[in-house]
Amino acid sequence: MFKKTVMSLGLVTVFTFISCGGGSSKEAKEILKKILTVMGIPPKNITNICQTSNSSDVCEGLKLHKLENSKNKTWQKIKETGVGQYLLETTNPCEPILLELTDDDVDYDSGEFFLKFSGVEMGETTKELSILEAMVDASYLSASSVSSIKTLNSSDAQNKFYATLYGDLKKNINTLRTAGLTKTQSIRGTLKEMAEELKEYGVDSTLPTKINACGDDMGCVDGELTELSSKLLIYASETDAIVEAQKDNNAPLSVKEVSCEENNKILYKEDFTNNPNFTSLSNIGKANWNKENGYYIVETRDDLNDKYWAYSPNIGNINPQEKDIKIKLDLLIEKQNWGTYPNIGFYKNIPNEINEESRVFHIFNFNANNDRERIAIYTKDEHLKTPEWSISDNIWYSIEIETKAKGTKANIKVINKSNNFIISDFTNVNFSISTFNYIGIGYYNKADYGSDWVLIKVDNILIEEH
């Protein structure tokens, strides 16, 4: 249960957004009020706020209080209405939000740095802007894993925690800039590394429990946060690996996209924050919901010793021949291997077996002898694949399928979520699918030429009418 925490004015700034929507003709005529709350970042260090995109990390020369922009078909205007309060009028509230900051503790770029956030989702009235939220929106942390640390019992302890994050963020940016990374690479590397350390330190449960146990003893809180800071700071022994991971990534920061489609009817949604109630057929614990990180994970193997397989409850007779639908999901393959085809399948009947007769279509990691490292999307009649060698280990990929023409055509995209690069964009391709009621995850079969474990993770499944 979330607790109500009153934050000090030094760490909380409220921005009121008034947004003209872009998701439907109805919403385009409405003005919607959105509240943004900046937490853990001193207001004096905020130099600009604007809406941008995943292809840009700047406010394009537009200044706070004087912002008026019609570029890219988005009109936006900001004016100050009071101390720390701002009105934004925009034609698209779902565009990413950029917070530009300046701090004397940052030794490079004249002290300038930034954080990027997802836009304000349709139906939501508030949006938090914080270092933790930046990690969540970049998919480095799950929203559920930070809920407890955001709602500590003591407001003083909460402020101290956020101050620790802010101080360590600046120090880490300096460390990575000194090591030769660009500003964007340093911010990305810092957020990712700090998120990993928070997960390892128990941000979901252990850390908030320790801090709450201190009660009003701020000396105790300081001790806990000093220990945390020792984990969050990037040391020389860690720098080389971070630089190696970031140095070739010249893309802007990427955040999760939010939906502006107000009138789309959601047919099925599963982000695995809570128990999805999938049925696991593995007798050795190889198909499970990962509660800590909020995804479903199956360790598949090319043999018949166990059913490395799980399936959803009945999701409700989804028929793309009656109405066009949009299917979105994220998948990650930890280590690809020949002859093992971890997949997400969509079935008419209960898939307590991998039954090709019942399977309407499936999405899988294609890794055959002379045809390697692809994502494949197969119906009974159509076979679509990304280019060879286009899929890397330990990277999240987003699959987007929009059916057309009563389930006979589709637009399909495969996107690398680490840099927002579109690997494949199939437009108006043949894609013949019928009614499905279940989703299955995993793989098992008689061994052919591969049998090593291959781990698949699945997250953010969304099926909606469009």
N, C-alpha and C positions, 0 to 999 in steps of 0.2 A: 504494500500500500504506500503510495506517495505521501510524503509529509509536506505541509506548507512551511516554507522557510522564508523568513524576511531577510533580504540581503541589504548590506550597507550601500549607501548611495555612491560610495567610491568605486564599487564594483558592478553596479547594475545601471544600464542606460536603456530607456524604453524608446523605441521608434514606432510611431503609428504609420502604417502603410495604408493608403487608399488606392485600390487597384481596379483598373478596368480590365476585365478578363479577356482571354484569347481562346478559350476552349470551345465556345459555341456562340451562335448569333445572339442567343438570349443573354449570355454572360457579357458579351462585348458591349452591351448597353447599360450594364450595371456597374456601380462603384462599390467595391468591397473593401471593408476595413480590416487590415491585418496589423497585428502588434508584434514587433521584433524586440526581444529583450537581449541586450548585450550583457553577458555575465563573465566576470573575472578579468575584464580588460579595462584599464582606467580610461574614462571618457576623454581625458586630456590628450591621449595618444591616438585617438580616432581622427584621421584627417579627411577621410572621404568614405562614402558608401554609395553603391550604385548597383544596378542590375547589369549583368554581363552574360557570358555564355561559356560553355566548356571549351571553346576555341580561343578564349582571351583571358588574360590575367591582369588587365588594366581597365580603368574607367574611361579610357579613350579621351583624355584631356578634359573631361567634364568635371566640374567642381561642385562640391557640396554647397547647398543653398542656391546654386545658380544652374542646376542641371535641367536641361531641356533638350531632348534628343529624339530624332525621328529615324535614326539609322536602323537598318535591318527590320523595318516595319514595326518597331516598338517605340512608342512614345512614352517618355517618362519625365517627371518633374519633381524636384524636391525643394521644399522650403521649410525654414525653421519656424516652429510654432511655440517654442518654450525651451527652457534649459534641458538639453538632452532629448528633446522630442522633435521628430521630423515627420512631415507628411510627404508621402510618395504617391503620385498619380501615375498609373502605368497601364498599358494595354496588355500586359502579360505578367501576372504575379508569379508564374511558375518558373521564370528564368532564374538562373543562379544569381546569388548575391555576393558581391565582393566588398570586403571590409579592408580599407587601406589604412595603414598605421605608420606612425613615426615614433621612434624611441631612441634616446641618446645611448642606450645600452647596446644597440645594434651597431656594430663597427663598420658595416659596409652599406653601400647604396644610400648614403646620407641618412642612415638610420631607418630607411623605408622598407617595409615588408607588408604582407597581406595575408588574409585568410579568405577562403572561398566556401560558400555554403549552398546547399540545394535551395531552390525557391520555395515559396509558400504553397503547400499542397492544397488542391481544391477541397473545400469543406473545412479546412483548418483556419482558425482565427489567430493563432499565435505561432511564433517561430523563435527559437532560441539561437543566438549567435554566441558561441563560446569555443574555447579550444577543444573541449570534449566533443561538441557538436560538429566541429570541422573534421574530427577523426571519424565520427559516425557517418557523416555525409560523404566522406571519401572511401567508405566501406572498410576502414581499418578496425573499427569497433562496431559491435551491434548496439542498437538502441537499448535493448534490454539489459546489456551488461553494465551500463553506466547509470541506470535509473537510481540505484541506491546511493552512489557516491554523489549524485546531483542533489540529493535530499537528505543531507546529514542533519542530525538532531540540533546541532549548535550552528547558528548563523556565523559566529566568529570562526569556528572551525572550517565552515564552508568557504568563507573568504580566504582563510589561510591556504586551504587546498588549491583554490583557483590561483592565488598569488604564486604558489609554488610552480604550477604549470606554466604560468606566464613568464616567470623568471627563467625557468629551465628552457623554455622554448627559445628565448632570445639567445641564451648561451649556446645552445645547440646550433642555431642558425649561424652564429659566428664561427663555431668549430668547422662546420661543413663548408662555409664560404672560404675560410682559410685553407681548407683542403682542396679547393679549386672548383667546387660546384657552383653553378649559377644560382641566382636568387630563388627561382622557382624550384630547381632541383634540391636546394637546401631546405626549403620549406616542406616540400614533399617528403624528403628523407627524414626530416625531423619529426613530422607528424606520424609517419609510419613507425619509426623506431620507438618513439614515446608510447604509441599505442601498444606495440608489442610488449614493452616493459610493463605497462599498466596491466595487461592481461596476465603476464607471468606473476605479477605482484598481487593478483587477486582483486582487481578493481570491482568485480561483480559482487563480491561478498566479504572476503577477508579484510581488505583495506577499510571499507566503511565500518565494519564491525569493530576493528581496532580503534578507529578514530572516535566512534560513538562511545566506546568503553571509557574514553578519557573524560567524558562528561564536560564540565566547565573548567577542567584543569588544562589551561592552554600550554603549560610547560610540557605536559604529556603529549598534546597534539603536535607541538613543535618537534618533539622527539620522533614521533611517527613520520612526520613530513620530511624531516631531515634524512631519515632512512629511505623514504620514497625518492627523494631528490637524488640520492646517491645512485639509485637505479635508473632514473630518467635521464641523467646527464650522459652525453656521448663522450666516451674516452678515446684516447689515441689508438688503443687496441681494437676499437670497434669501427674506427673511421674508414679504414681501407675497404672493408666489406660494403659499407653504405655507399661510398663513392663509386665502387665498381657496379653496384646495382643501379645507381642513378645517372651515371655520367653520360650514357647514350640516350637517355630519355629527355628529349627536348620539347615534348608536348606541354601545353599548359596544364595546370591542375584540373583534374576532372572530379566532378561530384555526381551523386546519383540524381537522375532526372525525376521530377515529380509530375504527376498527371494533372492536366488542366481539363480533362475530359469529364465535365460535370454530368453529362447525360448518359455516359456509358454505364450500362448495367453490369456489375461485377457478378460473374457466374461462379467463380472459385478463386480464392486468394489464400496463399499459405506462405508466410515468411519465416516459419519455424521458430518464432519467438516463444510460442507455447507448444506443448506437446501436440503434434499433428495427428496422433492416433493412427499412424501407419501400422500395418501388420508386417512384422519381420518374420521371414521364413528361415533365417539363419539360426542354426542350432549352436553355433560357436561364437555368437555375438559380433558378427561381421556386417550387420545392417542395422543402424541405430540412428535415432535423433540425437544430435549433439546439442545438449541444452546450453552449455557454456557459451558457444559461439553462434547458436541459432541457425543451424542448417541441418540437412539430412546427409548422412555419410554411409557409403557402402564400400567395403573392401572386396572387390571382385576377384575371382580366380577362374582360370580355364580348366575346370575339372568337375566331376560330379560328386565330390565328397560332401558338399554342403550346398544349400541354396542361398547364394549370396544375392539376396533379393528381398525387396519390401514393396508393399503397395498401399495406396491411399484408401480411405473410406470411399463409398460411392459419392462422386462429386456432382451427380445430378443430371444425367441424360443430356449432355451437351451436343447439339445437333447443328453443325455448320451448314447443312443443306437448307435449313430453315432461315437462319440469320447469320450474317458474316460475323466472325469472331476474331479477337486478337489474343494471341498466346505469348506470354513473356516468361522467361525463366533464366536463372543464372546457373552455370555449371563450372566446375573446376576438376581437372584430372591431375592427381598428385604426381604420378610417374607413369607415363605411357609405356605400353609393352605390346609386342606383336601378339596377335591372335586372341587378345582379350578385349571385348567390346562393351565396356560399361555404358549403359544407356538409360534414357528416360523414355518409357513407352506409354502410349495412350491406348486403352483397351475398352472394348465393348463389354466384356464379361469379367468377373473377378479373376485377376491374373495370378492365381496361386501356382501357375506354371508360366514359363515364357512361351506363350501360345501364339504362333504367328497367325493362325486363323482369326483369333479374337483381336489381334493388334491392328489398330487403325493406322498409326504411324509411330515412328520413334526417332529420337535424336541420340546420336552415339559418337563415341570416339573411334574413328576409323584408323587402324594401324596395321595394315597387312604387310606382307613380305616386301613387295616392291611399290607400295603405295602408302605413304607414311604421314602421320601426325596431322590428321584432318578432323573436322567435325562434319558428320554426315547426317542428313535428314531424309529419311526414306518413308514413302507411303508404299502401298502394295504395288503401285505401278511406276512411281517416280523416284529417282535416286539423285539427290543433290549433295554436293560436297564442297567444302572450302578448298582452296588450293593446297597442294602438297606442302608439308613443312610449315603450315600456317598456324599450328597450335603448339603452345609451349606448356611445359609442366608448371604446376603451381600458379597458374594465372586464371582469374575468373573471366568467363566469357558470357555475354548476354545473347540470348536467342530471341528474336522477335518474329512472329508469324502473324500476318494479317490475311485471313481468307477472303476470297471474293467469288462472285459468280456461283453462289450456292454450293460452296465446297469443292469447286473444280480448279480454281486458280488461287494464287497467293503472292504477296510480297513478303520476302524473308530477308532478315539481316542477321549477321553474326558479328558481334562487336567485342573487341578486346577492352575490358573494363579498366585495365591499368592505365591506358593512354587514350581511350575513347576512339580507337582506330577501327573503322569498318572493314572487316576482313573480306566479307562477301555481302553483296547486295543483289539478291535475285528479285527481279521485278516482273510481275504478271506471268509467273511460271505455272505450268501445270502442277496441280497439287490436289489430288482427288481423295478427300477424306469424308467419312460418315460419322454417325453418332458414336461418342465414347462416354464412359462412365467411371473409369478408374485410371490412375497413374501408377506405373511401376518403375522402380529404380534398381539398377544393378546388372548382373550378368552371371551366368553359369552355363557351361556346355562341356561336351566331351573335348578333351585336350587335342589340339591340332599341332601347333608349333610354338605355343607360348603358355606358360602357366604361372608366371610370377604374379604376386599381388598387384592389382591396379586399383587405386582408391579414387572414387568419384564423390564429389560433394555437390549438392543441389540446394538452391535457395531462391527465394522471391518468385514463386510461381504465381502468375496472375492470368486468369482467363476472363475476358469481358466481351460484351457485344460492342460492335463499332459500326 
